[in-house]
Amino acid sequence: MTTRRSRSAVGRLSRDRSGQAIFFTAFALLASLIIAGLAIDLGRFYVVRARLANAVDGGALAGARVLAQGEAFAENAARNFAGMNFRNGYMGTTGHSFSVTVDMNPDAPRILVSGKAVLPNPLMRLVGIDQVNVALDAEATRRPFAGALVLDTSWSMHGAAIANLRSGATAFLGFFDDTVDQMALVRYASGRIIPFQLGHNFTGPMTAAIAQFAAKGATTAEDAIAAGTSEVESVDEPTAFKALIFFTDGRPTSFRDNFRVSGVWYDGVLGGYANPNQGNPSGYPPNCLWEPEMVDDTLVAGRPARLPDGRLARNIYILEVSRTQTRQAANAARENGITIYSIALGNPGADQWNRPDAALLIELANLPSYPDPFGPGTIVNPNYDPSQPTGGFFFTPSAPELQEIFERIAREISIRLTR
């Protein structure tokens, strides 16, 4: 009897243990399924969240870059960019939407993009979590721009070239905001003038001044850069992005300084021919200095016999000083945090003295190197300074392409204005 009871007890114990094993196995499977569901749905959540973050971030930046073109334009740009980067139904989401708020505060214009979507949880429904709401915000601010257009209107720009320069410079203005940004206009040839000093409400006055451009005179680049620098430095907004847009179709052929003629000192501009091999020109202009504050007027003075450094006023030395002072003026601008974008218009088939000095213009923009636009190889800038702002160099042999280049620079600046 004892033996049978023991076997019966053992049988019951075995069945109990078998039932417990099934229970624990089922529990473990359910727990594993919940954990797997959590991992899968959580992974989908992070993917959706990251994609939505990219959409609202990019939308805010896209809108901020075009704030100057109006609130409606900026709002549409932000909404379109966000929508293209988070399509309806992405990863099974439903009910996604974006809202855009634009604040045109002149001190700190900004745009806020909010996005939301509903993410179904097919596996987490097992524990009662049917869906997750994903919502994110992104804000981009646009700092103000303080810039000067420094434009060459020398005699070599006659004809279609000056007309295309007018179109390009005018198009550039359209990318900026009269109330947020500040702009100045410097026109140069033998001397230079400032038709519009740095300030707001620039579009109308600068457009009118640009429309009056005519080609005449030599190329006094250094004094024009110095004038543009002085204008931009006057900005009273510490967060502003400061830049000079410097255009030329040639090389520096004149410079400003104090010259002595017949015992009298003059503040004037002395020029020479573009080709240093032409020696000491006798009539460019005839026996005179130019008026520095005008683009083509002469001073009532003879031609100086010597340069301020004591050398004879020979053509080769005039060109050497003109180039050196242009380099120094640009360096002074960059030391003050001003970014320089240089634009060159020139005929690749012309001799080197009748086309822009690409090496100098690359140096003005503070680029370490750049493909030579006039031949094979690369131009290396020996004076590249990584501590100074780096701008850009743009070359075209075709005057009709100037508008595209000005617009490209405007877009690049717009990117730098947003954060």
C-alpha positions in Angstrom: 0.0 0.0 0.0 2.7 2.4 0.9 4.4 1.8 -2.4 1.2 2.5 -4.4 0.5 5.7 -2.5 4.0 6.9 -3.2 3.7 6.2 -6.9 0.4 8.1 -7.0 1.9 11.1 -5.2 4.9 11.0 -7.5 2.5 11.0 -10.5 0.6 14.0 -9.1 3.8 15.8 -8.5 4.9 15.1 -12.0 1.7 16.4 -13.5 1.9 19.5 -11.3 5.4 20.2 -12.5 4.4 19.7 -16.1 1.5 22.2 -15.7 3.8 24.7 -14.1 6.3 24.2 -16.9 3.7 24.9 -19.5 2.5 28.0 -17.6 6.0 29.4 -17.2 6.8 28.6 -20.8 3.7 30.4 -22.0 4.5 33.3 -19.7 8.0 33.4 -21.0 6.8 33.4 -24.6 4.4 36.2 -23.9 7.1 38.2 -22.1 9.4 37.6 -25.1 6.7 38.7 -27.5 6.1 41.9 -25.5 9.8 42.6 -25.3 10.2 41.9 -29.0 7.2 44.1 -29.7 8.5 46.8 -27.6 11.9 46.7 -29.3 10.4 46.7 -32.8 7.8 49.5 -32.1 10.4 51.5 -30.1 12.7 51.2 -33.1 10.0 52.4 -35.4 9.3 55.3 -33.0 12.9 56.5 -33.1 13.1 56.2 -36.9 9.9 58.2 -37.3 11.0 60.7 -34.6 14.4 61.2 -36.4 12.7 61.7 -39.7 10.2 64.2 -38.3 13.1 66.1 -36.6 14.9 66.4 -39.9 11.8 67.6 -41.6 11.0 70.4 -39.0 14.7 71.4 -38.7 15.1 71.6 -42.5 11.8 73.4 -42.9 12.7 76.0 -40.3 16.1 76.6 -42.1 14.5 76.7 -45.5 12.0 79.3 -44.4 14.5 81.4 -42.5 16.7 81.6 -45.6 13.9 83.3 -47.6 12.4 85.5 -44.9 13.6 88.5 -46.9 11.0 87.6 -49.6 8.1 87.9 -47.3 6.2 86.0 -44.6 4.0 84.1 -47.0 6.9 83.0 -49.1 8.9 81.9 -46.1 5.9 80.0 -44.7 5.4 78.1 -47.9 9.0 77.3 -48.3 9.1 75.9 -44.7 6.0 73.9 -45.1 6.9 72.5 -48.5 10.4 71.5 -47.3 9.0 69.8 -44.2 6.3 68.0 -46.3 8.8 66.7 -48.8 11.0 65.2 -46.1 8.1 63.5 -44.2 5.6 62.1 -46.6 2.1 61.1 -45.8 2.0 57.5 -44.5 5.7 57.3 -43.7 6.4 54.1 -41.7 2.7 53.6 -41.4 2.0 57.0 -39.7 -1.3 58.8 -40.0 -2.6 62.3 -39.4 0.7 64.0 -39.9 0.7 67.8 -40.2 2.9 70.9 -40.0 2.3 74.4 -38.7 4.5 77.4 -39.3 4.8 80.6 -37.3 6.8 83.6 -38.6 8.1 86.4 -36.4 9.5 89.3 -38.4 11.1 91.1 -35.4 13.7 93.3 -37.1 16.2 92.5 -34.3 15.9 88.8 -34.6 13.6 87.4 -37.3 12.7 83.8 -36.7 10.5 81.0 -38.0 9.0 78.1 -35.9 8.0 74.9 -37.5 5.9 72.3 -35.6 5.3 68.8 -36.8 3.2 65.9 -35.5 2.2 62.4 -36.6 0.5 59.3 -35.1 2.5 56.1 -35.1 0.4 52.9 -34.8 1.8 50.1 -32.6 0.8 46.7 -34.1 2.7 44.7 -31.5 2.4 46.8 -28.4 -1.4 46.5 -28.7 -0.9 43.4 -26.7 -0.4 45.5 -23.6 -2.9 48.2 -24.5 -0.6 50.7 -26.3 -2.3 51.1 -29.7 -0.4 54.2 -30.9 2.1 56.9 -30.0 1.8 60.6 -30.8 5.1 62.1 -32.1 5.4 65.9 -32.0 8.5 68.1 -32.5 9.3 71.8 -32.9 12.2 73.5 -34.6 13.2 77.2 -34.7 15.6 79.0 -37.0 16.7 82.6 -36.6 18.0 84.8 -39.3 20.8 87.2 -38.3 21.0 90.5 -40.2 23.2 91.1 -43.1 25.5 94.1 -43.5 27.1 94.2 -46.9 28.6 96.5 -49.5 28.5 96.0 -53.3 31.9 97.2 -54.5 31.5 97.4 -58.3 34.0 98.1 -61.1 32.6 100.5 -63.7 35.8 101.3 -65.5 36.0 102.0 -69.3 36.6 98.3 -70.2 33.0 97.6 -68.9 31.5 99.5 -71.8 28.7 98.0 -73.9 26.8 94.9 -72.9 29.0 94.2 -69.9 27.8 97.3 -67.9 24.2 96.4 -68.7 24.7 92.9 -67.4 26.4 94.2 -64.3 23.4 96.4 -63.6 21.0 93.5 -63.9 23.1 91.2 -61.7 23.6 93.8 -58.9 19.9 94.7 -58.9 19.0 91.0 -58.7 21.3 90.6 -55.7 19.3 93.2 -53.7 16.1 91.2 -54.0 17.4 88.5 -51.7 17.6 90.8 -48.7 15.2 92.6 -46.4 15.1 96.4 -46.2 14.1 96.4 -42.6 16.4 93.7 -41.3 19.5 94.0 -43.4 21.7 97.0 -44.3 23.5 97.6 -47.5 26.0 100.1 -49.1 27.0 100.7 -52.7 30.5 101.6 -53.8 31.2 102.4 -57.5 34.7 102.7 -58.6 36.9 103.4 -61.7 39.7 106.0 -61.5 38.3 107.2 -58.2 35.3 105.9 -56.3 32.0 107.3 -55.0 29.4 105.9 -52.5 26.0 106.5 -54.0 24.3 104.9 -50.9 25.9 104.6 -47.5 25.2 101.6 -45.3 21.7 101.6 -44.1 18.2 100.1 -44.2 15.7 100.8 -47.0 18.4 100.3 -49.6 16.5 98.6 -52.4 15.0 101.7 -54.1 17.9 104.1 -53.8 20.5 101.5 -54.8 18.5 100.2 -57.7 18.2 103.8 -59.0 21.9 104.4 -58.6 22.9 101.1 -60.3 20.7 102.0 -63.2 22.9 105.1 -63.9 26.1 103.2 -64.1 28.3 104.1 -67.1 31.7 102.7 -68.1 34.6 105.1 -67.8 38.0 105.5 -66.1 40.7 103.2 -64.7 40.7 100.7 -61.9 41.4 101.9 -58.4 40.5 98.7 -56.5 42.2 99.4 -53.1 40.4 102.6 -52.3 37.1 101.1 -53.3 37.7 98.1 -51.0 38.7 100.5 -48.2 35.5 102.5 -48.7 33.3 99.4 -48.6 35.1 98.2 -45.5 34.5 101.5 -43.7 30.8 101.3 -44.5 30.4 97.8 -43.3 32.4 98.4 -40.1 29.9 101.1 -39.2 27.1 98.6 -38.6 25.9 98.7 -35.0 24.5 95.1 -34.9 27.0 92.7 -33.3 25.4 89.5 -34.7 25.4 90.8 -38.3 27.1 88.8 -41.0 29.4 91.3 -42.7 30.6 91.0 -46.4 31.9 92.8 -49.4 30.9 91.7 -52.9 33.8 92.9 -55.0 33.4 92.8 -58.8 36.0 93.6 -61.5 36.7 92.9 -65.1 40.4 93.8 -64.9 43.4 94.3 -62.7 44.3 97.2 -60.4 45.9 99.9 -62.5 45.8 102.9 -60.1 46.0 103.7 -56.5 45.3 106.5 -54.1 47.9 108.3 -52.0 49.4 111.8 -51.3 51.5 113.0 -54.3 53.7 116.0 -54.6 53.6 117.9 -57.8 55.6 121.1 -58.3 56.0 121.5 -54.5 52.3 121.0 -53.8 50.8 117.9 -52.1 47.7 116.4 -53.5 45.4 113.6 -52.3 44.9 112.0 -55.6 44.8 108.8 -57.7 47.7 107.9 -60.0 47.2 105.4 -62.8 49.0 103.6 -65.5 48.4 101.1 -68.3 47.4 97.5 -67.5 50.5 96.2 -69.2 53.7 97.0 -67.2 55.8 96.6 -70.3 54.4 99.8 -71.7 56.8 101.7 -69.6 56.1 105.1 -68.2 52.9 106.3 -70.0 52.8 109.9 -71.1 49.1 110.4 -71.3 46.9 108.2 -69.0 45.4 110.6 -68.2 47.5 113.4 -69.7 49.9 114.8 -67.1 47.4 114.7 -64.2 46.1 113.0 -61.1 42.5 111.8 -60.7 40.0 113.1 -58.2 39.7 110.3 -55.5 36.1 111.0 -54.7 34.9 110.8 -58.3 35.1 108.0 -60.8 36.5 109.9 -63.8 37.4 113.5 -62.9 40.9 114.9 -62.8 42.7 117.2 -60.4 44.3 120.4 -61.6 47.8 119.1 -61.2 50.6 117.7 -63.3 51.8 114.2 -63.2 54.1 113.5 -60.2 57.6 112.6 -61.0 57.9 110.1 -58.1 55.7 107.8 -56.1 55.3 108.4 -52.4 57.9 105.7 -51.7 60.5 107.7 -53.7 60.6 105.5 -56.8 60.1 107.0 -60.2 56.5 107.2 -61.3 57.0 104.5 -63.9 54.1 102.3 -65.1 55.6 99.1 -63.7 55.9 100.6 -60.2 52.4 102.1 -60.4 50.9 98.6 -61.1 53.0 97.0 -58.4 51.8 99.5 -55.7 48.2 99.2 -57.0 48.3 95.4 -56.5 50.0 95.6 -53.1 47.6 98.2 -51.7 44.6 96.2 -53.0 45.9 93.2 -51.1 46.4 95.2 -48.0 42.9 96.8 -48.1 41.3 93.3 -48.4 43.4 92.0 -45.5 42.3 94.9 -43.3 38.7 94.1 -44.2 39.1 90.4 -43.3 40.9 91.2 -40.0 37.7 93.1 -39.0 35.6 90.0 -39.7 34.4 90.9 -43.1 34.0 88.1 -45.7 34.9 88.9 -49.3 33.3 87.5 -52.4 35.2 88.4 -55.5 33.7 88.2 -59.0 35.8 88.3 -62.2 34.6 88.9 -65.7 37.2 88.3 -68.4 38.2 86.8 -71.8 40.3 83.7 -71.3 41.8 84.3 -74.8 43.1 87.8 -73.9 46.7 88.3 -72.8 47.3 88.3 -69.0 47.4 92.1 -68.8 43.9 92.5 -70.3 42.0 90.1 -68.0 41.4 89.9 -64.3 44.2 89.0 -61.9 42.8 85.6 -60.8 45.5 85.0 -58.3 44.9 88.3 -56.6 41.1 87.8 -56.5 41.5 84.4 -55.0 43.7 85.9 -52.3 41.1 88.6 -51.6 38.6 85.9 -50.9 41.1 84.1 -48.6 40.8 80.8 -50.4 43.7 78.4 -49.9 43.7 77.4 -53.6 41.4 77.4 -56.6 41.5 75.9 -60.2 43.1 78.4 -62.5 40.2 79.8 -64.6 42.6 80.8 -67.4 44.5 77.6 -67.8 45.4 74.2 -66.5 46.6 73.7 -62.9 45.7 75.2 -59.6 46.4 78.7 -58.1 47.7 78.4 -54.6 47.3 81.3 -52.3 50.6 81.8 -50.4 48.9 84.3 -48.0 45.9 82.2 -47.0 45.0 82.9 -43.4 42.8 80.3 -41.7 42.1 82.7 -38.9 40.3 85.1 -41.3 36.9 84.5 -42.9 36.8 82.6 -46.1 34.6 83.9 -48.9 34.3 82.9 -52.5 35.8 83.5 -56.0 33.6 83.4 -59.1 34.7 83.7 -62.7 32.8 84.0 -65.9 33.9 84.8 -69.5 30.3 85.8 -70.3 28.7 89.0 -69.1 25.1 87.5 -69.3 26.1 85.0 -66.6 26.7 87.8 -64.0 23.2 87.8 -62.8 23.4 84.1 -62.1 26.6 84.6 -60.1 25.2 87.5 -58.1 22.2 85.4 -57.2 24.4 82.4 -56.3 26.4 84.6 -53.9 23.1 85.9 -52.4 21.9 82.4 -51.8 25.2 81.4 -50.2 25.0 84.4 -47.9 21.4 83.5 -47.0 22.6 80.1 -45.8 25.2 81.8 -43.6 22.5 84.1 -42.1 20.4 81.2 -40.7 21.0 79.1 -37.6 
